[in-house]
Amino acid sequence: MHNYKKLSLTLLALLVAPAAITIATRGGHSQGNAGVRRTVTVLRRQEQLGQPPTAQELAAAQDGPQPAQQEREFEDKIPKHLPIKVKVKNLEKVKNLNNEKWLRDLEIEVTNTGDKPIYYLGLSIELPEVKGPKGHSIGYPLDYGRLDLSDFRNRAQAEDVPINPGGSYVFRVPENWVKGWEGFKIKEHQPDPRKVQIKFHILHFGDGTGFMTTGGLPVPNSQVSCKGRSKADVVMMTATLAQPGRAPDSSLQLLFPSLPASYLPVIF
């Protein structure tokens, strides 16, 4: 029985064998490419080793190795010390550069990895390669919770629903902002981005403590009234308070500065 298996494997190796075929190809019109000889390795049956190369083998020699397919890159810029974990749920779908509806399909899941409930959370997705008419970068805010809680002086109320420890929330870009992006692409002749960054801005535990700015600075308390102000203004004001004499994070000024008002309900 053992000799029978050994004989079968030997016959299979003789029938299908790798063959290195050297093919002389014409390298265009330049002398530097003339007479270039390329070697391709193919699997052939033993009786086919002496035959000339097929059209498919010639094409492989002419074209050479195919480059790896490029994909959209999602960069997690969330500071590691924050009690949240970010995950792009349908990554295979949205990283495909051929998917023109990627912003509609984008789902960002945030999990509370800490031991305190999160009552307000402000993130953003930013497109660093896409510039508006004035040269500003474009981004989309992602907010969870009541806007009043972006002011650290305010406290959570009984009707506020937090992201509890171990719980998760899935962010999606609102439909009107998706339509705004699609209209902006057409008007400004912009391609879909190859890089998308996920950034942090505000986290409020609802008790006056939390974190702020893209660097995730701790907030013991805030003495600034933020009522009626945009989220970007809120973060910039609290950042200035926390770091006297130091300018706020400039990236917070890059949300929607260049999109026409007709495209968007809010311009930060």
N, C-alpha and C positions, 0 to 999 in steps of 0.2 A: 504493500500500500504506500509506504514511504517513497519507494523508487518511482511509483506511478506519478505521485505529486511532483517530484523533482523533475521528471521528464516533461510534464505538462508545463511547468514554469519555464523550462528551457525552450520549448517550442514557442511559447508566447513571446519570449524575449527576441527570438529570431524573426517572428512575424511582424512585430511592431518595434522599431528601433529608432532612436534619435539619430538624425542625420544632419551634419553640418554642411550646408550648401553654400558655396562661394559664388556670388553673382556679380558680374561686372555691370555697373549702372552708369548712365550718363548723368553728370552732375550739373545740368543747366548749361549756360553759355560761357561761364568763366573757366579759364584754363586751370585755376586752382582746384576745380571740382572734377576735371576730366579724368577718366580712368579710375575713378574711385571704386574700390571693391568692398562690398559689404557681405558679412556672413550672418546668415540667419539659421537658427536651429529649429527643425521641425520633426514631428513624429511621422514615420513612414513605415509601411510594410517592407519586409526584407526584399521582395521582388521589385519594389519601386525605387530602390536607392539609386539605380543608374539612370533613371528618367530625368529629363530636363525639368526645371522648376515650373510650377503652375502659375497661373495669373495671380492667385491669392498670395503666393509666396513672393512673387515679384513686387506686388503692391506693398507687402510688409517691408521689403527691403528698401523700397523707394520712400515710404512714409516714415520709417523709423519708429521708435517707441512713442506711444501716445502719451501726452502729458496728463498728469492726474487732474481729475475734474475739480475745479475751484468751487468753494462753498462760501456762503455768507458766514462771517465770524460774529459770534455773540460774546462780548467781553463783560464779565462780572466785575464791576468797580466798587461793589459794596465793601466797606471796611470789615475786616475779618472779626473784629472784637464785638460787633453788633449782634444782638440776640435774634438774628433772622437768617434764614437760608433761602436763597433764590434759585429757582430752577425753571428753565424754558421747557414747557411740557412737551410740545410737539416739535422738538428740535429738528428732526430729520426733514420735516415738511417745510419749515420756515427758513432753514439754511440753504435750501435749494435756490440758486441764483436764477433759475428759470421760472420760479414761482413769483409772478407779478402781484399776487394777492397776499404776499407774506404778512403784511401789516394786519390784514383782516384775520389771518390764521394765528397770529401771535398770541400766546397765552403764557403769562409769567406767574408761576406759583411761588408764593412767599409763605414760609413756615416759621412760626414763633418758636424759637429754640430756647427761649429763656424761661424764667419762673414767674414772670409778671404779665398780666394781660396788656395788649397793645390797643389803645383806643384811637390813635391817629398815626398813619404812616404815609409818608410822601416819598415816592421814588420818581425817576424819569427814565425814559429811553431816549438816547441822543444819537444822532447820525453825524459823526465827526467829519465825514468826507463830503457831506452835502452842505453847500453854502447857498444862502439866499442872495438877493440882488445887492445887499449891503455888506456881504462877506461874513455874516453871522452864521453860526451853526444852528441846526434845527433840532428840536426835541419835543417830546410829548410827556406831560405830567401824568403820573399814576397815583391816585390818592385813595386812601381808605379812611373812613371815619368822618365825623362832623367837622366842617371847616373851622368852627370856633375853637376846636381843640388844637389847631395849629398855633394858637396862642398859649404859651405854657402857663399863663396866669389862670386860664380857665381849667375847670375840673370836669371829669366825666360825670354824667348824670345817669339816672336809673334807666333811661330809654336808650342809652348808647350801648351798642353791641360790640364787644372787643374781639380781637383775635386772641383766644386764650392760649396758654402754654401748650405746645404740641399741636395746636390748630393751624390751619392753612387758609389762605385766600388766594384766588386766581384773578389777576389783573388782565383786563383786555382794553385795547384802545377803543374809545367810543366811535360809533359809526360816523358822526359828523366830522371828526378829525381824520378818519380814514379817507373820507371823500375829499377832505381838504388836501391831503397828501397826494391823492391821485390827480386832483386838479392842478396842484402845484407842479407835479412832474410834467404834465402836458404843457403848461404855460411856460415853464422855465427850461424845458428840454433836459430834464434831469433823469439820469438812470437810477435804478434801484440801488441802494447802498450795499457795499460789500462788508461793511463793519457796522455793528450796532452795539452801543454801550449801555449798560444798566447801571444807573447811579442812584445814590442815596441822598436824601435831603433832610427829612424830619422823622423822628419817632417820638411819640408822646405816650407815656404810660397812663395818662389821665390824672396823675396826682401832682403835676408840676415838675416831674423829672422825665428825662429821656435823653435824646441825642439830636444833634443838628449839624448842618453843613455836610458837604461831600466827604469830609474827613471823619465824620462821626464824633464830634466833640460832645462831651457829657454836659447836660443841662441840669443844674441844681434848682434853678428858678429863673423866671424872666420878669422884668419890671417894665416891659414895653407893651403898650396897647397895640394890638394888631388888627383890631376890628375894622372891617371894610377894606383891608389891603389884600393884594394878591399873595399867593403862596410864596413866590419869589421874594417879595418885599418882606414877608414875615421872616423868612430864613436869613435874609441879609441883615435885617435889623437885629435879630437875636445873635447873629454871628458877630456883629460889631460890638454888641454889649459884652459878649463873652471874651472878646479879644480887643481891648481898648488900644487904639493907635494902629491897628492892623486892618487892612482893607478886607471886606468880605470876599468869599470865594467868587471869583469872576465868572465861573462856569454857570452860576445860578442866573446870570443875565442872558443866557443863550437859549431860553425856551421861547419859541415862536416869535423871534423879533422881526423876521423878514417876510412872514406869510401875509398876503393881502387879507384885510379884515373881512372881505366877503367869503373867504374860505373857512374862517374859524370863529367860534363863538367867544373865545377868550384869547387875548394876546398877552403873554407875559413879557 
